[in-house]
């Protein structure tokens, strides 16, 4: 089945729905990748922060 019909071929509802679902799935995957990258960056940032020393070690 051709995802985009040529000139003169009507676009069926199932074709429109499928392409919409594909676009949504791609956006969700992209969003997940970005959120994971943000989480890794925050984890690294927190890991690099200096922790305060306990009072007894001074």
PyMOL commands that set and color helices and strands:
alter all, ss='L'
color gray80, all
select helices_A, chain A and resi 13-48+55-57
alter helices_A, ss='H'
color red, helices_A
deselect
rebuild
show_as cartoon
